[in-house]
Amino acid sequence: MEKSAKIYIAGHTGLVGSAILRSLQAQGYSRFLLRTIEELDLTKQSLVESLMQQEKPDYVFLAAAKVGGIHANNSYPADFIYINLQIQTNIIHAAYQSVVKKLCFLGSSCIYPKFAPQPIKEDSFLDGKLEPTNEPYAIAKIAGIEMCQAYNRQYGTNYISVMPTNLYGLHDNFDLKSSHVLPALIRKFIEARKDGAPSVTVWGTGSPKREFLFVDDLADACVFLMNHYDDSEIVNIGVGEDVKILELAKIIKEEVEYNGTIVFDSTKPDGTPQKLLDVSKIHQLGWKAKTPLREGIRKTIQWYLENK
């Protein structure tokens, strides 16, 4: 990507989009097309097409999405499939109409089968049944991948699709009803310390293993791939290591300096037993994650305390 290029970041105020903006600014890019959710409803096709035709961005990062944890996915499955299908369909097609040079579609590791062999290689895509708790969201993301690949085949576009593992970091969602596990735990432990609560309850048994990637590392990977990767096949982005939810809770408890106990509610769902991505493909391309889990958690806690 040329330093003078105009770059559209869809979802620039969210967890991923804001990190991509920070990464691009740090690398010398300065021409951005940015619209908040109040300024542009991405579910409205005519509005998206009008913006793209008027502004003619050179490159697009499609980071806008409706996202959430197990509770949110279980509670609002229709919202998750409808809104995400609308957003990505509108942007991908409008990018083709306005002759965008290249587009990066942000998928999710939930596109892989629930019981995919671990660590999950890219060729596990469409090779089994999905995790039921987030199936509508996963199907929307799968449709986005297929759409990018179809446009590349039919129209000769250059749209890449990346599959991040579980993300966390600055500008995360800390709402206890809709957030993912890591930010939810940060908020729970901070509030428990503040209130002097004797214990913190964590959903599930604590035994599932999850991989967590600091969002600024993901952003650097996306920019790297936009400059060095031109294939339709999906690319995993992760750290290549996972941790039990129990261990994650202990790390956050220590970093927050909470002195109470951790209680696991086994009546709540665990989700997929393990979800670890095989990141050998992106390593071979020349990129690796830099931020250790504890360091990333520490930065996220600091951001939360300063901003929330």
C-alpha positions as CSV (number, residue, x, y, z in Angstrom):
1,M,0.0,0.0,0.0
2,E,1.4,3.4,-1.0
3,K,1.8,5.8,1.8
4,S,-0.3,8.4,-0.1
5,A,-3.2,5.9,-0.6
6,K,-6.7,6.6,0.8
7,I,-7.6,3.9,3.2
8,Y,-11.2,3.1,4.3
9,I,-11.4,1.4,7.8
10,A,-14.9,0.2,8.3
11,G,-15.4,0.0,12.0
12,H,-12.6,2.3,13.0
13,T,-14.0,3.0,16.5
14,G,-14.2,-0.6,17.5
15,L,-11.6,-3.0,19.0
16,V,-10.1,-4.1,15.7
17,G,-10.6,-1.0,13.6
18,S,-9.1,1.3,16.1
19,A,-6.0,-0.9,16.3
20,I,-5.7,-1.0,12.5
21,L,-5.9,2.8,12.5
22,R,-3.2,3.1,15.2
23,S,-0.9,0.7,13.3
24,L,-1.3,2.5,9.9
25,Q,-0.7,5.9,11.5
26,A,2.5,4.5,13.2
27,Q,3.7,3.3,9.8
28,G,3.3,6.7,8.1
29,Y,-0.2,6.4,6.5
30,S,-2.3,9.6,6.8
31,R,-5.2,9.6,4.3
32,F,-8.1,7.8,5.9
33,L,-11.8,7.5,5.1
34,L,-13.6,7.1,8.5
35,R,-17.3,7.1,9.4
36,T,-18.8,6.4,12.8
37,I,-21.9,4.3,13.2
38,E,-23.9,7.5,13.7
39,E,-22.6,9.0,10.5
40,L,-23.1,5.9,8.3
41,D,-25.4,2.9,8.7
42,L,-23.4,0.1,7.0
43,T,-26.5,-2.1,6.8
44,K,-28.0,0.3,4.2
45,Q,-26.7,-0.6,0.8
46,S,-27.5,2.7,-0.9
47,L,-25.6,4.7,1.7
48,V,-22.5,2.5,1.5
49,E,-22.4,2.5,-2.3
50,S,-22.8,6.3,-2.3
51,L,-19.9,6.8,0.1
52,M,-17.6,4.5,-1.9
53,Q,-18.5,6.1,-5.2
54,Q,-17.9,9.6,-3.8
55,E,-14.7,8.9,-1.9
56,K,-13.1,6.2,-4.1
57,P,-10.8,4.7,-1.4
58,D,-7.7,2.7,-2.7
59,Y,-7.8,0.1,0.1
60,V,-10.4,-1.2,2.5
61,F,-10.1,-2.9,5.9
62,L,-13.5,-4.5,6.6
63,A,-13.4,-4.5,10.4
64,A,-17.0,-3.5,11.1
65,A,-19.1,-6.2,12.6
66,K,-21.6,-7.1,15.4
67,V,-19.6,-9.2,17.8
68,G,-20.1,-10.7,21.3
69,G,-19.5,-13.6,23.6
70,I,-21.5,-16.8,24.3
71,H,-24.3,-14.9,26.1
72,A,-24.8,-12.4,23.3
73,N,-24.6,-15.0,20.5
74,N,-27.1,-17.2,22.3
75,S,-29.5,-14.3,23.0
76,Y,-29.4,-12.5,19.6
77,P,-28.7,-15.0,16.9
78,A,-30.9,-13.2,14.3
79,D,-29.1,-9.9,14.9
80,F,-25.7,-11.6,14.5
81,I,-26.5,-13.2,11.2
82,Y,-28.5,-10.3,9.7
83,I,-26.4,-7.4,10.6
84,N,-23.1,-9.0,9.7
85,L,-24.4,-10.3,6.4
86,Q,-25.7,-6.8,5.6
87,I,-22.5,-5.0,6.5
88,Q,-20.0,-7.2,4.7
89,T,-22.2,-7.7,1.6
90,N,-22.7,-4.0,1.2
91,I,-19.0,-3.1,1.6
92,I,-17.5,-6.0,-0.5
93,H,-19.9,-5.2,-3.4
94,A,-19.4,-1.4,-3.2
95,A,-15.6,-2.0,-3.1
96,Y,-15.9,-3.9,-6.4
97,Q,-18.1,-1.1,-7.9
98,S,-15.7,1.6,-6.9
99,V,-12.6,-0.4,-8.1
100,V,-10.8,-0.7,-4.8
101,K,-7.3,-2.0,-5.3
102,K,-7.4,-4.4,-2.4
103,L,-9.7,-5.3,0.5
104,C,-9.0,-7.2,3.8
105,F,-12.0,-9.0,5.3
106,L,-11.8,-9.8,9.0
107,G,-13.2,-13.2,9.7
108,S,-13.1,-15.2,12.9
109,S,-11.8,-18.5,14.2
110,C,-15.4,-19.5,14.9
111,I,-15.7,-20.3,11.2
112,Y,-14.0,-23.6,11.9
113,P,-15.7,-26.8,13.0
114,K,-16.3,-27.3,16.7
115,F,-14.2,-30.4,16.8
116,A,-11.6,-29.5,14.3
117,P,-8.1,-31.1,14.8
118,Q,-6.0,-28.9,17.1
119,P,-4.2,-26.7,16.3
120,I,-6.6,-25.7,13.6
121,K,-5.2,-25.4,10.1
122,E,-6.7,-23.3,7.4
123,D,-7.8,-26.4,5.4
124,S,-10.2,-27.3,8.3
125,F,-12.5,-24.6,6.8
126,L,-15.9,-26.1,5.9
127,D,-14.9,-29.6,7.1
128,G,-17.4,-30.2,9.9
129,K,-20.2,-28.9,12.1
130,L,-19.9,-25.5,13.8
131,E,-20.2,-24.6,17.5
132,P,-24.0,-24.2,18.0
133,T,-23.7,-21.2,20.4
134,N,-22.2,-18.9,17.7
135,E,-23.3,-20.6,14.5
136,P,-25.3,-17.7,13.0
137,Y,-22.3,-15.4,13.4
138,A,-19.9,-18.0,12.0
139,I,-22.2,-18.5,9.0
140,A,-22.2,-14.8,8.3
141,K,-18.4,-14.8,8.4
142,I,-18.2,-17.9,6.2
143,A,-20.4,-16.1,3.6
144,G,-18.0,-13.1,3.7
145,I,-15.0,-15.4,3.0
146,E,-16.9,-17.1,0.1
147,M,-18.0,-13.7,-1.3
148,C,-14.4,-12.4,-1.3
149,Q,-13.2,-15.6,-3.1
150,A,-16.1,-15.5,-5.6
151,Y,-15.4,-11.8,-6.5
152,N,-11.7,-12.7,-6.9
153,R,-12.6,-15.5,-9.3
154,Q,-15.3,-13.7,-11.3
155,Y,-14.0,-10.1,-11.3
156,G,-10.3,-10.5,-10.7
157,T,-10.4,-8.5,-7.5
158,N,-7.7,-8.7,-4.8
159,Y,-9.7,-9.4,-1.6
160,I,-8.0,-11.3,1.2
161,S,-9.6,-12.9,4.3
162,V,-7.9,-13.3,7.6
163,M,-9.0,-15.4,10.6
164,P,-8.0,-14.0,13.9
165,T,-8.1,-16.0,17.1
166,N,-9.8,-14.5,20.3
167,L,-8.9,-10.9,20.5
168,Y,-8.6,-8.4,23.4
169,G,-7.1,-5.0,24.1
170,L,-7.7,-1.3,23.9
171,H,-11.3,-0.2,23.1
172,D,-12.6,-3.7,23.9
173,N,-16.3,-4.3,24.9
174,F,-16.5,-4.7,28.7
175,D,-20.3,-5.0,28.9
176,L,-20.9,-8.1,31.0
177,K,-23.9,-9.2,28.9
178,S,-22.3,-9.0,25.5
179,S,-18.5,-9.1,26.0
180,H,-16.0,-11.9,25.4
181,V,-14.5,-13.8,28.3
182,L,-11.2,-11.8,28.8
183,P,-12.6,-8.3,29.0
184,A,-15.6,-9.6,31.1
185,L,-13.1,-11.1,33.6
186,I,-11.1,-7.8,33.7
187,R,-14.3,-5.9,34.6
188,K,-15.5,-8.5,37.1
189,F,-12.2,-8.6,39.0
190,I,-11.8,-4.8,39.1
191,E,-15.4,-4.4,40.4
192,A,-14.9,-7.1,42.9
193,R,-11.8,-5.5,44.2
194,K,-13.5,-2.1,44.4
195,D,-16.6,-3.5,46.2
196,G,-14.6,-5.8,48.5
197,A,-16.5,-8.9,47.2
198,P,-15.3,-12.2,48.6
199,S,-15.4,-14.1,45.3
200,V,-15.7,-13.7,41.5
201,T,-17.9,-16.1,39.5
202,V,-16.7,-17.3,36.2
203,W,-18.9,-19.1,33.6
204,G,-18.2,-22.8,32.9
205,T,-15.8,-25.2,34.4
206,G,-12.5,-23.3,33.7
207,S,-11.2,-26.3,31.7
208,P,-11.7,-25.0,28.0
209,K,-8.5,-23.8,26.4
210,R,-8.4,-20.6,24.4
211,E,-5.8,-18.6,22.5
212,F,-5.7,-14.9,23.0
213,L,-4.1,-12.3,20.6
214,F,-3.5,-8.7,21.6
215,V,-5.4,-6.6,19.1
216,D,-2.5,-4.4,18.2
217,D,-0.6,-7.5,17.0
218,L,-3.6,-8.4,14.8
219,A,-3.6,-4.9,13.3
220,D,0.1,-5.2,12.5
221,A,-0.6,-8.6,10.9
222,C,-3.4,-7.2,8.7
223,V,-1.2,-4.3,7.5
224,F,1.6,-6.8,6.8
225,L,-0.7,-9.1,4.8
226,M,-2.1,-6.2,2.8
227,N,1.5,-5.5,1.8
228,H,2.7,-9.0,1.3
229,Y,-0.2,-11.4,0.5
230,D,-2.4,-11.7,-2.6
231,D,-4.1,-15.0,-2.4
232,S,-7.8,-15.9,-2.0
233,E,-7.0,-18.6,0.6
234,I,-7.7,-17.7,4.2
235,V,-4.9,-16.9,6.7
236,N,-4.9,-17.6,10.4
237,I,-3.7,-14.9,12.7
238,G,-2.8,-15.9,16.3
239,V,0.0,-16.6,18.8
240,G,0.1,-20.4,18.4
241,E,-0.3,-20.9,22.2
242,D,-3.5,-21.4,24.3
243,V,-4.3,-21.2,28.0
244,K,-7.1,-22.7,30.2
245,I,-9.8,-20.3,31.3
246,L,-8.8,-21.1,34.8
247,E,-5.3,-19.9,34.2
248,L,-6.5,-16.8,32.4
249,A,-8.7,-16.0,35.4
250,K,-5.7,-16.4,37.8
251,I,-3.5,-14.1,35.6
252,I,-6.2,-11.3,35.6
253,K,-6.8,-11.8,39.3
254,E,-3.1,-11.2,40.0
255,E,-2.8,-8.2,37.6
256,V,-5.8,-6.6,39.2
257,E,-4.5,-7.4,42.6
258,Y,-7.8,-8.9,43.8
259,N,-7.5,-11.0,46.9
260,G,-10.8,-13.0,46.9
261,T,-11.5,-16.4,45.5
262,I,-12.6,-17.6,42.0
263,V,-15.8,-19.7,41.7
264,F,-16.7,-21.6,38.5
265,D,-20.4,-21.9,37.6
266,S,-20.5,-25.3,35.8
267,T,-24.2,-24.8,34.9
268,K,-23.1,-22.2,32.3
269,P,-21.8,-23.4,28.9
270,D,-18.1,-23.9,28.2
271,G,-18.4,-23.6,24.4
272,T,-15.7,-25.4,22.3
273,P,-13.3,-27.5,24.5
274,Q,-10.2,-26.1,22.7
275,K,-9.6,-23.5,20.0
276,L,-6.0,-23.1,19.0
277,L,-5.0,-21.9,15.5
278,D,-2.2,-23.3,13.5
279,V,-0.2,-20.1,12.6
280,S,2.6,-21.8,10.6
281,K,1.3,-20.2,7.3
282,I,1.6,-16.6,8.5
283,H,4.9,-17.4,10.2
284,Q,6.3,-18.7,6.9
285,L,5.1,-15.4,5.3
286,G,7.3,-13.5,7.8
287,W,5.0,-12.3,10.6
288,K,4.8,-13.3,14.3
289,A,2.9,-11.9,17.3
290,K,5.0,-9.9,19.7
291,T,2.9,-9.2,22.8
292,P,3.0,-11.8,25.7
293,L,-0.4,-12.5,27.2
294,R,0.3,-11.0,30.7
295,E,1.8,-7.9,29.1
296,G,-1.3,-7.4,26.9
297,I,-3.6,-8.0,29.8
298,R,-1.7,-5.4,31.8
299,K,-2.1,-2.8,29.0
300,T,-5.8,-3.6,28.7
301,I,-6.4,-3.2,32.4
302,Q,-4.6,0.1,32.3
303,W,-6.8,1.3,29.4
304,Y,-10.0,0.2,31.1
305,L,-9.1,2.0,34.3
306,E,-8.2,5.2,32.4
307,N,-11.2,5.1,30.1
308,K,-14.1,3.3,31.8
